[in-house]
Amino acid sequence: MDLRNAASRGFDVFNSGEQGIYNLLDRLVQEKSVHSTRGGRGLYGSLYFTLDKPWRGAEYDGIRETIRKHALDTQAVLPTSRVFGKTDESDWRSVTNLHAGTGLGVSTINRLLAKHYEKPWHGGADRLVNGKAVERLLEQFRDAVYLPEVANLLGWNISECRRLAALGILKPVVPKVQGGTIPRYDRKAVIALKANLVVRSTSIDSTLVSLRQLSQTIESGRDEVLRAVFDGRLTRLSYSETPYLLESVKVHLVEIMEVLPDLGIARSSFIRRLGLPLVTLSRLIHNGIIPSFGPSNRVLKAGAIAAFNRTYVSSALLKRETGLTRGQVTRLVSVGSLTYAFPVAEVGSHIFFRRDVSNLASDNGLKALPFEKEQ
């Protein structure tokens, strides 16, 4: 191209304003086979070389400023690069910068960046990422702690914390890598996990049982109980500080059975709670009134127990919870105020319909039963 045509093309570019100049600069950058992060000379070649000469006076400052702005707006340049002066205001950082700021290995940082950012910028041998985009990630790294410190922050046994991590309740910001990185956890997230649990644990119900007590009655589903405690599905909770999570947290058995109907519960654990003798419970199971499973039908589904208690109540539970005497219960049966749900000879115990108990409570000022409150 001769000088006249070049001058004409140059005038057209400058006459089209900043966008026209940006389009030209984009084409210059694209002509490079590998993006350079060293600055203006590497990005814009001979154009930059010419404008950077000391004898090019102040009349070229406008175009210099436009080129510098283009570099900062569209290119990955480090704060230590030079585009007509240092680009201190650049938001870009290299993996080397991240390594120095977090103490994480370069390979670990690369894996994390690949996970969190779809298109990290590659500049030569050192990957570049936008500094503003990774600031939250950096903050988590700087304040990340290992599992022993997590246990100290929570005040719980480290084995319990390890279990919470295995269940995904404690989520690492630096994941475990086989043969490499040890998981680390965000300190603020760890503290918030416990704070959220404590603030929700406001029940003063004396019938609550600890997670440890509950675990002794459960044949299957213990992990799901822990998930329900932390994800908010359980609302009737209390918390008292001990070195063990399973002793600190107390739950309401009725709510457990309603919220987690698939829990497998040993039938022997609920004989007293149901107010039923073992022979009666066995007959109810045999007749299919309360479904069971497992060896010798010794495991009950929590949902089946909850469903039974929503419909029926044993004589023993009725007296225990309402204060009625044996004689009063007998008289209520004789006048038809209480109806047997099953023939006594068939099940071996007195079991009534709960609807009758509800009517008694409203008519006579009796205490409502705990299971009745859940409805």
C-alpha positions in Angstrom: 0.0 0.0 0.0 1.5 3.4 -1.0 1.8 6.3 1.4 -1.2 8.2 0.0 -3.6 5.2 0.5 -2.2 4.5 3.9 -2.7 8.1 5.0 -6.3 8.0 3.6 -7.0 4.7 5.5 -5.6 6.1 8.6 -7.7 9.3 8.4 -10.8 7.1 7.9 -10.0 5.1 11.1 -9.4 8.2 13.2 -12.4 9.9 11.8 -14.6 7.0 12.9 -13.9 7.8 16.6 -12.8 5.5 19.4 -14.8 2.5 18.2 -13.0 2.7 14.8 -9.6 2.8 16.5 -10.6 -0.1 18.7 -11.5 -2.2 15.7 -8.1 -1.5 14.2 -6.3 -2.3 17.4 -8.3 -5.6 17.7 -7.1 -6.6 14.3 -3.5 -5.8 15.3 -3.8 -7.9 18.4 -5.4 -10.8 16.5 -2.4 -10.9 14.2 -0.3 -12.2 17.0 0.0 -16.0 17.1 0.3 -16.0 21.0 -1.1 -13.2 23.2 1.6 -11.5 25.0 1.2 -10.2 28.6 4.4 -8.1 28.5 2.7 -4.9 27.4 2.1 -2.5 24.5 5.0 -3.6 22.3 3.9 -7.3 22.4 0.3 -6.4 21.8 0.5 -3.7 19.1 3.9 -4.2 17.5 5.4 -1.5 15.4 2.5 0.9 16.0 3.3 1.0 19.7 7.1 1.0 19.0 6.7 4.1 16.8 4.4 6.0 19.3 6.7 5.1 22.2 9.7 7.0 20.7 10.7 9.9 23.0 10.7 12.4 20.1 7.0 11.8 19.4 5.5 14.8 21.1 2.4 15.6 23.1 0.4 15.8 19.9 0.3 12.0 20.0 -1.0 11.8 23.6 -4.6 11.3 22.5 -3.9 8.2 20.5 -1.6 6.9 23.2 -4.3 7.2 25.8 -6.8 5.5 23.4 -4.4 2.5 22.9 -3.7 2.3 26.7 -7.5 2.3 27.3 -8.0 -0.4 24.7 -5.3 -2.6 26.4 -7.0 -2.2 29.8 -10.5 -2.6 28.5 -10.0 -5.6 26.2 -6.7 -7.3 27.0 -5.2 -9.4 29.8 -2.3 -7.2 31.1 -0.8 -7.4 34.5 -0.3 -4.4 36.8 3.5 -4.8 36.1 3.0 -4.5 32.3 3.7 -1.3 30.4 1.4 0.4 27.9 2.7 3.9 27.8 3.5 3.6 31.5 2.7 0.9 34.1 -0.8 -0.5 34.0 -1.2 -0.4 37.8 -5.0 -0.1 37.5 -5.3 -3.5 35.7 -7.6 -6.1 37.4 -5.8 -9.1 35.9 -3.7 -11.4 38.1 -1.6 -14.4 37.2 -1.6 -17.8 38.8 1.8 -16.9 40.4 0.1 -14.0 42.1 -2.7 -16.3 43.4 0.0 -18.8 44.6 1.7 -16.0 46.6 -1.6 -14.8 48.1 -3.0 -18.1 49.1 -0.2 -20.5 49.6 -1.9 -23.1 47.4 0.1 -25.0 44.8 -0.1 -23.9 41.2 -1.7 -27.2 40.1 -4.4 -26.8 42.8 -5.1 -23.2 41.7 -5.4 -24.3 38.1 -7.9 -27.0 39.0 -10.0 -24.5 41.1 -9.9 -21.9 38.3 -11.0 -24.5 35.8 -13.9 -25.4 38.1 -15.1 -21.9 38.8 -14.3 -20.1 35.5 -15.3 -21.3 32.1 -12.8 -19.2 30.1 -9.7 -18.3 32.1 -7.3 -16.3 30.0 -4.1 -18.1 28.9 -1.1 -15.8 28.4 2.0 -17.7 27.6 3.0 -20.1 30.4 1.1 -18.3 33.1 -2.7 -18.4 33.2 -4.3 -15.0 33.9 -7.7 -14.4 35.5 -9.6 -11.2 36.2 -8.7 -10.1 39.7 -12.1 -8.8 40.6 -13.7 -12.0 39.5 -11.6 -14.1 41.8 -11.6 -11.8 44.8 -14.3 -13.8 46.7 -12.4 -17.0 46.0 -9.2 -15.4 47.3 -10.9 -14.3 50.5 -12.1 -17.8 51.1 -8.6 -19.2 50.5 -7.0 -16.7 52.9 -9.5 -17.6 55.6 -9.7 -21.4 54.9 -9.0 -23.8 57.7 -8.3 -27.5 57.9 -10.6 -30.0 59.6 -9.0 -29.9 63.1 -9.5 -26.2 63.2 -13.1 -26.7 62.0 -13.6 -29.0 65.0 -12.2 -26.3 67.3 -14.4 -23.6 65.8 -17.6 -25.7 66.2 -16.6 -27.2 69.5 -17.5 -30.7 68.4 -15.7 -34.0 68.2 -13.5 -34.2 65.0 -15.0 -37.5 64.1 -18.4 -35.9 64.0 -17.0 -33.0 61.8 -15.5 -35.6 59.5 -19.0 -37.2 59.2 -20.5 -33.8 58.4 -18.0 -33.3 55.7 -18.6 -36.8 54.2 -22.4 -35.9 54.1 -21.7 -32.6 52.3 -23.0 -30.6 55.3 -19.5 -29.1 55.6 -18.5 -28.1 52.2 -14.8 -27.5 51.4 -13.6 -24.5 49.4 -10.4 -26.4 48.6 -11.6 -29.9 47.8 -9.6 -33.1 48.5 -7.4 -34.3 45.6 -6.3 -37.9 45.7 -2.6 -38.0 46.6 -2.5 -34.2 46.9 -4.5 -31.4 48.4 -6.0 -31.7 51.9 -9.5 -30.2 52.1 -9.9 -26.7 53.6 -13.1 -25.0 54.8 -14.2 -21.4 54.8 -13.9 -20.2 58.4 -16.9 -17.8 58.0 -19.1 -20.6 56.5 -18.2 -23.0 59.4 -19.1 -20.4 62.0 -22.4 -19.6 60.2 -23.3 -23.3 60.0 -23.3 -23.6 63.8 -24.9 -20.1 64.3 -27.8 -21.1 62.0 -28.3 -24.3 64.0 -28.3 -22.6 67.4 -30.6 -19.8 66.4 -33.2 -22.3 65.2 -32.9 -24.5 68.3 -35.3 -22.7 70.6 -37.7 -25.5 71.7 -38.1 -25.9 75.5 -40.1 -29.1 75.1 -39.1 -31.6 77.9 -39.9 -34.6 75.7 -37.0 -33.9 73.3 -34.3 -36.5 73.0 -30.7 -36.1 72.0 -29.4 -37.2 68.6 -27.3 -39.9 70.4 -30.4 -41.2 72.2 -32.3 -41.2 68.9 -29.4 -43.0 67.1 -29.8 -45.9 69.6 -33.4 -46.5 68.4 -32.7 -46.1 64.7 -31.8 -49.1 62.5 -31.4 -47.1 59.3 -31.4 -43.5 58.2 -29.1 -41.8 60.7 -27.4 -39.8 58.1 -30.7 -38.4 56.9 -31.5 -37.2 60.4 -28.3 -35.2 60.4 -29.1 -33.7 57.0 -32.6 -32.7 58.2 -31.2 -31.0 61.3 -28.9 -28.8 59.3 -31.1 -28.2 56.2 -34.0 -26.8 58.2 -36.5 -29.6 57.7 -36.6 -30.1 61.5 -37.9 -27.1 63.5 -38.5 -28.5 67.0 -34.9 -28.5 68.2 -32.9 -27.5 71.3 -29.2 -27.0 71.6 -26.9 -27.1 74.7 -23.1 -26.8 74.4 -21.2 -30.1 74.9 -18.1 -31.5 73.1 -20.3 -33.7 71.0 -22.8 -32.7 68.4 -24.9 -35.8 69.0 -25.4 -34.8 72.7 -25.8 -31.1 72.1 -28.7 -31.3 69.7 -32.1 -32.6 70.8 -35.0 -33.4 68.5 -38.7 -34.1 68.8 -39.5 -37.8 68.0 -42.9 -37.0 66.6 -41.5 -34.5 64.2 -38.7 -36.9 63.2 -41.3 -39.6 62.3 -43.4 -37.1 60.3 -40.5 -35.5 58.4 -38.5 -38.6 57.9 -41.1 -41.4 57.3 -38.6 -43.9 55.9 -36.4 -44.1 59.0 -36.1 -47.7 60.2 -36.8 -47.8 63.9 -36.4 -50.8 66.2 -39.8 -51.9 67.4 -38.5 -52.5 70.9 -37.6 -48.8 71.2 -41.2 -47.7 70.8 -43.1 -50.2 73.0 -43.2 -47.8 75.9 -43.7 -44.7 73.8 -46.7 -46.3 72.1 -48.0 -47.6 75.4 -48.4 -51.0 74.0 -47.2 -54.4 75.4 -44.9 -56.4 73.1 -47.6 -59.0 72.4 -50.0 -56.3 71.2 -47.4 -54.7 69.0 -46.6 -58.1 67.5 -50.2 -58.8 66.8 -50.7 -55.3 65.1 -47.7 -56.1 63.0 -48.9 -59.6 62.2 -52.3 -58.2 61.1 -50.7 -55.6 58.9 -52.0 -52.7 60.9 -48.4 -51.5 61.5 -46.1 -52.5 58.6 -42.6 -53.7 59.5 -39.5 -55.2 57.8 -36.1 -56.7 58.5 -35.2 -59.9 60.3 -38.2 -61.2 62.3 -40.1 -58.0 61.4 -38.2 -56.1 64.2 -37.9 -52.8 62.3 -40.8 -50.3 61.9 -41.0 -47.4 59.4 -41.2 -44.1 61.3 -44.0 -43.0 59.0 -46.0 -46.1 59.9 -45.6 -45.3 63.6 -46.7 -41.7 63.0 -49.7 -42.8 61.0 -50.8 -45.2 63.7 -50.5 -42.4 66.4 -52.5 -40.0 64.3 -55.4 -42.5 64.3 -55.1 -44.6 67.4 -54.1 -44.2 71.1 -53.5 -47.0 73.6 -55.1 -47.0 77.1 -51.7 -46.6 78.8 -50.8 -43.6 76.7 -54.2 -42.1 77.1 -53.9 -42.2 80.9 -50.3 -41.1 81.0 -50.9 -38.0 78.9 -54.4 -36.9 80.0 -54.3 -37.8 83.7 -57.4 -40.0 83.5 -57.5 -42.9 85.9 -58.3 -46.6 85.0 -61.7 -46.3 86.4 -62.5 -43.1 84.5 -61.4 -44.7 81.2 -63.7 -47.7 82.0 -66.7 -45.5 82.7 -66.0 -43.5 79.4 -66.0 -46.8 77.5 -69.3 -47.9 79.2 -71.1 -44.7 78.2 -69.8 -44.9 74.7 -67.5 -41.8 74.9 -64.5 -44.0 74.0 -64.7 -46.7 71.3 -62.4 -49.6 71.0 -60.6 -49.5 67.6 -59.8 -53.3 67.7 -61.4 -56.2 69.6 -59.4 -56.6 72.8 -59.2 -60.3 72.4 -57.7 -59.9 69.0 -54.9 -57.5 69.9 -54.5 -58.1 73.6 -54.8 -54.5 74.7 -57.2 -51.5 74.9 -56.7 -49.2 71.9 -59.0 -46.3 71.1 -59.7 -44.0 68.2 -57.9 -40.7 68.6 -61.0 -38.8 67.3 -62.8 -39.8 70.5 -59.9 -38.5 72.6 -60.0 -35.2 70.8 -63.7 -34.8 71.6 -63.0 -35.6 75.3 -60.3 -33.0 75.4 -62.5 -30.3 74.0 -65.6 -31.3 76.1 -63.8 -31.8 79.4 -60.8 -29.6 79.4 -58.4 -32.5 79.3 -54.8 -32.1 78.0 -54.4 -32.7 74.3 -52.0 -35.5 73.5 -48.6 -34.7 72.0 -49.4 -36.5 68.7 -52.6 -34.5 68.5 -50.6 -31.3 68.7 -48.7 -32.2 65.6 -51.7 -32.3 63.4 
